[in-house]
Amino acid sequence: MKKSKKFILAILIIIISLAFVYLAILQMPKSYLSEKYNLERNEIKSVYFVPPYFRDESNHSSNIFDFEKVNPKWKIKYRDNNFYVDYIDGKYYDDFQLTQIYNWTVEYLQKNIDNHILGIEIHSESIYCFQTENNSSSELIQKNQIHSFLDFVLKDYNNDFVVYYSVNDISPYIDDAETTSTIKSDLQEKICKHFNFNRKPIVYIVDGEITKNNIYSHKGYFLKYKQIELLKQEKHLI
């Protein structure tokens, strides 16, 4: 009986210890975020922590032992804003600026390329990679860096460079392949010329259904394949 009690006590001690460790790990990014963005530390809330793990990628590879390491990640809440912090090669990276950068990029493209550009696709990883090459992880991306950021995203082959071109009424374009093709190729040419790079972006013509409310996920501003196919079926995107 005594052995049984000791065993149960030992298990409880281990569980309590692990809980304290987890709670301590939850707090780890707070100082980094507070210093980087000048935030009140007590207003930064850690929602949860996902430890590092290996993800099976064999479904997308000829190698049945293809596993990809996934970095540890925190979900953070600051006031009404939810965002994520990753720990990569000994440094914190976050997407707190994601919405701000998205808005800056759209504004830049509307002003310098075409005012019909409604949105683009941005992944959180693009922010991390740009900071790795151009800023330290503790530095904010500034508005005057948006040209460089877009140039970097265009040349990053990990993700497609996707642009959404807005029209008031999409119906005349659905069966007009020639006009649709002309709009897309003209926009591709403008972007390639502006950034002096011959990687043609993917262009979708859309109506007002595409907004940042249905294009956003915690990994960035983008639409998943199923969403794109559904919007095509509903005749909101071509």
SESE-278327 format. One record per residue (C-alpha): residue number from 1; z, y, x. Coordinates in Angstrom, 2 decimals. Layout:
BEGIN
<atom num="NUM" w="Z" v="Y" u="X"/>
...
***
This chain:
BEGIN
<atom num="1" w="0.00" v="0.00" u="0.00"/>
<atom num="2" w="0.95" v="2.33" u="2.83"/>
<atom num="3" w="-2.37" v="1.62" u="4.55"/>
<atom num="4" w="-4.21" v="2.44" u="1.34"/>
<atom num="5" w="-2.40" v="5.77" u="1.04"/>
<atom num="6" w="-3.14" v="6.61" u="4.65"/>
<atom num="7" w="-6.80" v="5.79" u="4.13"/>
<atom num="8" w="-7.00" v="8.01" u="1.02"/>
<atom num="9" w="-5.18" v="10.82" u="2.87"/>
<atom num="10" w="-7.61" v="10.53" u="5.77"/>
<atom num="11" w="-10.58" v="10.75" u="3.41"/>
<atom num="12" w="-9.08" v="13.83" u="1.73"/>
<atom num="13" w="-8.52" v="15.49" u="5.11"/>
<atom num="14" w="-12.14" v="14.81" u="6.09"/>
<atom num="15" w="-13.46" v="16.19" u="2.77"/>
<atom num="16" w="-11.28" v="19.31" u="3.02"/>
<atom num="17" w="-12.32" v="19.83" u="6.65"/>
<atom num="18" w="-16.00" v="19.52" u="5.76"/>
<atom num="19" w="-15.52" v="21.98" u="2.90"/>
<atom num="20" w="-13.97" v="24.51" u="5.28"/>
<atom num="21" w="-16.80" v="23.98" u="7.77"/>
<atom num="22" w="-19.39" v="24.48" u="5.01"/>
<atom num="23" w="-17.68" v="27.67" u="3.82"/>
<atom num="24" w="-17.58" v="28.96" u="7.40"/>
<atom num="25" w="-21.29" v="28.21" u="7.91"/>
<atom num="26" w="-22.09" v="30.02" u="4.65"/>
<atom num="27" w="-20.75" v="33.25" u="6.13"/>
<atom num="28" w="-22.67" v="33.05" u="9.41"/>
<atom num="29" w="-25.69" v="35.31" u="8.64"/>
<atom num="30" w="-23.63" v="38.10" u="7.09"/>
<atom num="31" w="-22.96" v="40.03" u="10.31"/>
<atom num="32" w="-26.64" v="39.82" u="11.29"/>
<atom num="33" w="-27.74" v="41.13" u="7.87"/>
<atom num="34" w="-25.09" v="43.83" u="7.74"/>
<atom num="35" w="-26.10" v="45.21" u="11.15"/>
<atom num="36" w="-29.85" v="44.89" u="10.62"/>
<atom num="37" w="-30.01" v="46.58" u="7.22"/>
<atom num="38" w="-26.79" v="48.61" u="7.31"/>
<atom num="39" w="-25.44" v="46.71" u="4.31"/>
<atom num="40" w="-21.85" v="46.50" u="3.17"/>
<atom num="41" w="-20.73" v="43.07" u="4.36"/>
<atom num="42" w="-18.55" v="42.43" u="1.31"/>
<atom num="43" w="-21.60" v="42.91" u="-0.95"/>
<atom num="44" w="-23.56" v="40.16" u="0.83"/>
<atom num="45" w="-23.05" v="36.89" u="-1.04"/>
<atom num="46" w="-24.01" v="33.50" u="0.40"/>
<atom num="47" w="-25.26" v="31.37" u="-2.50"/>
<atom num="48" w="-25.84" v="28.11" u="-0.62"/>
<atom num="49" w="-26.77" v="26.63" u="2.75"/>
<atom num="50" w="-29.36" v="23.92" u="3.44"/>
<atom num="51" w="-28.79" v="22.13" u="6.78"/>
<atom num="52" w="-31.73" v="21.20" u="9.01"/>
<atom num="53" w="-33.56" v="18.01" u="8.11"/>
<atom num="54" w="-36.81" v="16.14" u="8.73"/>
<atom num="55" w="-39.47" v="16.24" u="6.00"/>
<atom num="56" w="-41.91" v="13.36" u="5.57"/>
<atom num="57" w="-45.45" v="14.73" u="6.02"/>
<atom num="58" w="-47.17" v="11.33" u="6.18"/>
<atom num="59" w="-48.89" v="11.93" u="2.82"/>
<atom num="60" w="-50.88" v="14.71" u="4.51"/>
<atom num="61" w="-51.50" v="12.89" u="7.77"/>
<atom num="62" w="-53.01" v="9.70" u="9.15"/>
<atom num="63" w="-49.73" v="9.15" u="11.00"/>
<atom num="64" w="-47.21" v="7.26" u="8.84"/>
<atom num="65" w="-44.43" v="8.54" u="11.12"/>
<atom num="66" w="-45.36" v="12.20" u="10.71"/>
<atom num="67" w="-42.10" v="14.06" u="10.16"/>
<atom num="68" w="-41.65" v="17.82" u="10.32"/>
<atom num="69" w="-38.37" v="19.44" u="11.24"/>
<atom num="70" w="-37.19" v="21.95" u="8.62"/>
<atom num="71" w="-34.94" v="24.72" u="9.91"/>
<atom num="72" w="-31.56" v="25.48" u="8.34"/>
<atom num="73" w="-31.75" v="28.00" u="5.52"/>
<atom num="74" w="-29.35" v="30.21" u="3.60"/>
<atom num="75" w="-29.92" v="31.67" u="0.16"/>
<atom num="76" w="-28.38" v="35.13" u="0.07"/>
<atom num="77" w="-27.72" v="37.56" u="-2.74"/>
<atom num="78" w="-27.29" v="41.28" u="-2.17"/>
<atom num="79" w="-26.63" v="43.13" u="-5.42"/>
<atom num="80" w="-29.57" v="42.05" u="-7.63"/>
<atom num="81" w="-31.77" v="40.89" u="-4.77"/>
<atom num="82" w="-32.06" v="37.20" u="-3.81"/>
<atom num="83" w="-33.61" v="36.34" u="-0.46"/>
<atom num="84" w="-33.50" v="33.76" u="2.33"/>
<atom num="85" w="-32.38" v="33.57" u="5.94"/>
<atom num="86" w="-33.77" v="30.94" u="8.32"/>
<atom num="87" w="-32.36" v="29.98" u="11.73"/>
<atom num="88" w="-35.26" v="29.40" u="14.12"/>
<atom num="89" w="-34.92" v="28.73" u="17.87"/>
<atom num="90" w="-31.48" v="30.27" u="18.03"/>
<atom num="91" w="-32.28" v="33.41" u="16.00"/>
<atom num="92" w="-31.95" v="34.49" u="12.39"/>
<atom num="93" w="-35.07" v="35.49" u="10.44"/>
<atom num="94" w="-35.04" v="36.75" u="6.88"/>
<atom num="95" w="-37.39" v="37.84" u="4.08"/>
<atom num="96" w="-35.20" v="40.66" u="2.74"/>
<atom num="97" w="-38.17" v="43.02" u="3.28"/>
<atom num="98" w="-40.65" v="40.75" u="1.51"/>
<atom num="99" w="-41.17" v="42.87" u="-1.61"/>
<atom num="100" w="-41.24" v="46.09" u="0.42"/>
<atom num="101" w="-43.84" v="44.69" u="2.83"/>
<atom num="102" w="-45.89" v="43.31" u="-0.06"/>
<atom num="103" w="-45.99" v="46.73" u="-1.73"/>
<atom num="104" w="-46.90" v="48.44" u="1.54"/>
<atom num="105" w="-49.75" v="45.99" u="2.22"/>
<atom num="106" w="-51.24" v="46.43" u="-1.26"/>
<atom num="107" w="-50.95" v="50.21" u="-0.96"/>
<atom num="108" w="-52.61" v="50.11" u="2.45"/>
<atom num="109" w="-55.50" v="47.94" u="1.28"/>
<atom num="110" w="-56.07" v="50.03" u="-1.84"/>
<atom num="111" w="-56.21" v="53.19" u="0.26"/>
<atom num="112" w="-58.28" v="51.87" u="3.16"/>
<atom num="113" w="-60.40" v="49.05" u="1.69"/>
<atom num="114" w="-60.79" v="49.16" u="-2.11"/>
<atom num="115" w="-58.58" v="50.56" u="-4.87"/>
<atom num="116" w="-59.35" v="47.54" u="-7.07"/>
<atom num="117" w="-57.21" v="45.32" u="-4.83"/>
<atom num="118" w="-54.32" v="44.23" u="-7.02"/>
<atom num="119" w="-52.46" v="42.01" u="-4.59"/>
<atom num="120" w="-52.61" v="39.66" u="-1.64"/>
<atom num="121" w="-50.76" v="36.53" u="-0.60"/>
<atom num="122" w="-47.87" v="36.88" u="1.85"/>
<atom num="123" w="-45.65" v="34.04" u="3.04"/>
<atom num="124" w="-42.16" v="34.54" u="4.40"/>
<atom num="125" w="-43.20" v="32.65" u="7.53"/>
<atom num="126" w="-45.74" v="35.41" u="8.27"/>
<atom num="127" w="-42.87" v="37.88" u="8.51"/>
<atom num="128" w="-40.96" v="35.59" u="10.86"/>
<atom num="129" w="-43.98" v="34.96" u="13.09"/>
<atom num="130" w="-44.93" v="38.65" u="13.19"/>
<atom num="131" w="-41.40" v="39.55" u="14.27"/>
<atom num="132" w="-41.48" v="36.84" u="16.93"/>
<atom num="133" w="-44.59" v="38.40" u="18.49"/>
<atom num="134" w="-44.01" v="42.10" u="17.80"/>
<atom num="135" w="-40.36" v="42.85" u="17.00"/>
<atom num="136" w="-37.07" v="41.21" u="17.63"/>
<atom num="137" w="-35.67" v="39.39" u="14.60"/>
<atom num="138" w="-33.03" v="42.12" u="14.28"/>
<atom num="139" w="-35.61" v="44.92" u="13.93"/>
<atom num="140" w="-37.06" v="46.08" u="10.62"/>
<atom num="141" w="-40.80" v="46.04" u="10.08"/>
<atom num="142" w="-41.86" v="49.66" u="9.58"/>
<atom num="143" w="-44.51" v="51.02" u="7.24"/>
<atom num="144" w="-46.56" v="52.26" u="10.20"/>
<atom num="145" w="-46.85" v="48.62" u="11.35"/>
<atom num="146" w="-48.63" v="47.43" u="8.21"/>
<atom num="147" w="-52.11" v="47.58" u="9.76"/>
<atom num="148" w="-50.85" v="45.39" u="12.62"/>
<atom num="149" w="-49.07" v="43.10" u="10.17"/>
<atom num="150" w="-52.21" v="42.59" u="8.05"/>
<atom num="151" w="-54.28" v="42.08" u="11.17"/>
<atom num="152" w="-51.80" v="39.40" u="12.25"/>
<atom num="153" w="-51.85" v="37.69" u="8.83"/>
<atom num="154" w="-55.66" v="37.71" u="8.76"/>
<atom num="155" w="-55.76" v="35.96" u="12.14"/>
<atom num="156" w="-52.98" v="33.48" u="11.31"/>
<atom num="157" w="-54.72" v="30.20" u="10.49"/>
<atom num="158" w="-51.54" v="28.58" u="9.12"/>
<atom num="159" w="-52.28" v="30.25" u="5.77"/>
<atom num="160" w="-55.41" v="31.59" u="4.10"/>
<atom num="161" w="-55.84" v="35.34" u="3.80"/>
<atom num="162" w="-56.09" v="35.72" u="0.02"/>
<atom num="163" w="-56.95" v="38.92" u="-1.86"/>
<atom num="164" w="-56.91" v="39.56" u="-5.62"/>
<atom num="165" w="-59.52" v="41.99" u="-6.95"/>
<atom num="166" w="-58.68" v="43.46" u="-10.37"/>
<atom num="167" w="-61.04" v="44.20" u="-13.26"/>
<atom num="168" w="-60.11" v="45.43" u="-16.74"/>
<atom num="169" w="-62.14" v="42.76" u="-18.54"/>
<atom num="170" w="-62.99" v="39.58" u="-16.70"/>
<atom num="171" w="-65.20" v="38.05" u="-19.41"/>
<atom num="172" w="-68.52" v="39.67" u="-18.27"/>
<atom num="173" w="-68.04" v="38.17" u="-14.80"/>
<atom num="174" w="-67.22" v="34.61" u="-15.78"/>
<atom num="175" w="-70.84" v="33.57" u="-16.35"/>
<atom num="176" w="-72.39" v="36.15" u="-14.02"/>
<atom num="177" w="-72.32" v="34.29" u="-10.71"/>
<atom num="178" w="-74.55" v="36.83" u="-8.94"/>
<atom num="179" w="-72.33" v="39.85" u="-9.68"/>
<atom num="180" w="-69.19" v="37.85" u="-8.94"/>
<atom num="181" w="-70.59" v="36.70" u="-5.60"/>
<atom num="182" w="-71.63" v="40.26" u="-4.70"/>
<atom num="183" w="-68.15" v="41.66" u="-5.40"/>
<atom num="184" w="-66.49" v="38.96" u="-3.33"/>
<atom num="185" w="-68.88" v="39.18" u="-0.36"/>
<atom num="186" w="-68.73" v="42.99" u="-0.30"/>
<atom num="187" w="-64.93" v="42.91" u="-0.23"/>
<atom num="188" w="-64.92" v="40.24" u="2.48"/>
<atom num="189" w="-67.30" v="42.35" u="4.57"/>
<atom num="190" w="-65.14" v="45.48" u="4.16"/>
<atom num="191" w="-62.01" v="43.63" u="5.26"/>
<atom num="192" w="-63.70" v="41.97" u="8.25"/>
<atom num="193" w="-65.16" v="45.30" u="9.34"/>
<atom num="194" w="-61.90" v="47.20" u="8.94"/>
<atom num="195" w="-59.92" v="44.69" u="10.99"/>
<atom num="196" w="-62.79" v="43.91" u="13.36"/>
<atom num="197" w="-62.44" v="40.20" u="12.78"/>
<atom num="198" w="-64.93" v="37.79" u="11.25"/>
<atom num="199" w="-62.59" v="35.54" u="9.30"/>
<atom num="200" w="-63.60" v="35.90" u="5.69"/>
<atom num="201" w="-60.66" v="36.13" u="3.28"/>
<atom num="202" w="-60.55" v="34.24" u="0.00"/>
<atom num="203" w="-61.22" v="36.65" u="-2.87"/>
<atom num="204" w="-60.25" v="36.05" u="-6.48"/>
<atom num="205" w="-61.37" v="38.33" u="-9.31"/>
<atom num="206" w="-58.56" v="38.69" u="-11.82"/>
<atom num="207" w="-57.51" v="40.62" u="-14.88"/>
<atom num="208" w="-54.09" v="42.09" u="-15.59"/>
<atom num="209" w="-52.41" v="38.68" u="-15.85"/>
<atom num="210" w="-51.80" v="38.59" u="-12.10"/>
<atom num="211" w="-48.71" v="40.61" u="-11.37"/>
<atom num="212" w="-46.00" v="40.40" u="-8.77"/>
<atom num="213" w="-43.79" v="38.82" u="-11.44"/>
<atom num="214" w="-45.87" v="35.65" u="-11.67"/>
<atom num="215" w="-47.13" v="35.63" u="-8.08"/>
<atom num="216" w="-43.68" v="35.64" u="-6.49"/>
<atom num="217" w="-41.66" v="32.72" u="-5.17"/>
<atom num="218" w="-38.83" v="32.56" u="-2.67"/>
<atom num="219" w="-41.33" v="31.69" u="0.08"/>
<atom num="220" w="-43.48" v="34.73" u="-0.48"/>
<atom num="221" w="-46.01" v="36.35" u="-2.78"/>
<atom num="222" w="-48.59" v="33.70" u="-3.56"/>
<atom num="223" w="-49.95" v="31.49" u="-6.31"/>
<atom num="224" w="-49.73" v="27.72" u="-6.12"/>
<atom num="225" w="-52.83" v="25.60" u="-6.71"/>
<atom num="226" w="-51.67" v="24.54" u="-10.20"/>
<atom num="227" w="-51.14" v="28.18" u="-11.20"/>
<atom num="228" w="-54.61" v="29.11" u="-9.98"/>
<atom num="229" w="-56.21" v="26.25" u="-11.89"/>
<atom num="230" w="-54.32" v="27.20" u="-15.05"/>
<atom num="231" w="-55.39" v="30.85" u="-14.76"/>
<atom num="232" w="-58.99" v="29.69" u="-14.34"/>
<atom num="233" w="-58.75" v="27.57" u="-17.49"/>
<atom num="234" w="-57.27" v="30.49" u="-19.40"/>
<atom num="235" w="-60.08" v="32.70" u="-18.06"/>
<atom num="236" w="-57.87" v="35.16" u="-16.20"/>
<atom num="237" w="-59.17" v="34.36" u="-12.72"/>
<atom num="238" w="-62.48" v="33.44" u="-11.09"/>
***
